Amino acid sequence: MQKPNIPSFIPPRRTLMGPGPSDVPQRILDAMARPTIGHLDPAFVDMMEQMKALLRYAFQTENALTMPVSAPGSAGMEMCVVNLVEPGDKVIVCRNGVFGGRMLENVKRTGGVPVVVDDAWGAPVDTVKVEEAFAANPDARVLAFVHAETSTGARSDAQALAAIAHKYGALAIVDAVTSLAGIPLMVDEWELDAVYSGSQKCLSCTPGLSPVTFSERAIARLKARKTPVQSWFLDLNLVLGYWGSAGRRTYHHTAPVNPLYGLHEALVMLAEEGIENSWARHAHNHEMLRDGFEVLGLKFVVDQHYRLPQLNTVYIPAGVDDAAARTRLLNEFNLEIGAGLGDLAGKVWRFGLMGHASRTENIDYCLSSLKQVL
Ligand SMILES: *Cc1c(COP(=O)(O)O)cnc(C)c1O
């Protein structure tokens, strides 16, 4: 076989203002370039312990079982479902966008019996409908919903939803992939049971890691399972032997050493900024972008009460070619924005102001580029 004559890959420099990944600060990339060490090296084990403490701060929780899954946000979703749902368990799944639909798919494949609560794309999950679903299905064991629906830009009331679940003795599985560090997410105060996130959205790290956290109630449910967790890789009982206590760490899989350096640095940066300041920065920059959009005549899809500051979805103006405009932004301005998904495909654009991308320079650049393209 002839050897391929292919040079090294040099990516273009983009400004990432889509639904993720978001702009990664050089400081995080530098951290990832540090020397690879063994994943059971005592120095690495120390780093893992710091990582857990940093993640507890990000999630605002004291949960002992808080760690990054060695795979993207979708794996965090699957970990929550496969560990907390047994075949035959009734699960109320809220679907108001793409990611609720994926939770539903996970529940089905795990053998759960889903009860779907549908809401319009762009609307939050309706707590009244969820209450009705529980009243009609008081034996439901889990409620699954997305806190920040990235496909639409809508925020749901995670605290109220979890409270309904607990009233019926059910656990709350919460998708916080886009919410973590971008809007308040109070895992303990809101009594959320199984929460997963992603490294590449408001934490501004590279993609491929999924921070997760589990409450004592979730662990009790796990311990009471009658059937083994169907996934070997995502079985929390096994992962715990690795991420559990530092003294007795045993091999489960080889942790992605350098990506974890990156996540550690991203979390150090979050702690330096202060999480409340991070929320405030996202909120403030959203207002700046919104004001600029108003000047351009762009209309938001989501009502202002439920709008995510980190994910701004607007209708594409009449007469503008969706794909051609986005291609121009990418090729001429090195600016990536998000297309519409599912029901909103071809109708909207999604502008991410996540993590390091949530900066004044980016907003100015985005608005001026957009003005030329429109
Ligand atoms: C991005 C995202 C995911 C999936 O994360 P990946 O890292 O792409 O697997 C899940 N849920 C929501 C709400 C997301 O925005």
The ligand as a MOL file (V3000), in Angstrom:
LIG
                    3D

  0  0  0     0  0            999 V3000
M  V30 BEGIN CTAB
M  V30 COUNTS 15 15 0 0 0
M  V30 BEGIN ATOM
M  V30 1 C -24.2920 19.9580 23.4330 0
M  V30 2 C -25.4210 19.3740 24.2160 0
M  V30 3 C -25.4880 17.9960 24.5120 0
M  V30 4 C -24.5350 16.9890 23.9660 0
M  V30 5 O -23.2140 17.2170 24.3150 0
M  V30 6 P -22.0650 16.5770 23.3970 0
M  V30 7 O -20.8200 16.9990 24.1040 0
M  V30 8 O -22.2400 17.1490 22.0330 0
M  V30 9 O -22.2500 15.1050 23.4070 0
M  V30 10 C -26.5320 17.5590 25.3010 0
M  V30 11 N -27.4670 18.4030 25.7740 0
M  V30 12 C -27.4460 19.7210 25.4970 0
M  V30 13 C -28.5080 20.6090 26.0430 0
M  V30 14 C -26.4200 20.2360 24.7050 0
M  V30 15 O -26.3940 21.5450 24.4200 0
M  V30 END ATOM
M  V30 BEGIN BOND
M  V30 1 1 1 2
M  V30 2 1 2 3
M  V30 3 2 2 14
M  V30 4 1 3 4
M  V30 5 2 3 10
M  V30 6 1 4 5
M  V30 7 1 5 6
M  V30 8 2 6 7
M  V30 9 1 6 8
M  V30 10 1 6 9
M  V30 11 1 10 11
M  V30 12 2 11 12
M  V30 13 1 12 13
M  V30 14 1 12 14
M  V30 15 1 14 15
M  V30 END BOND
M  V30 END CTAB
M  END
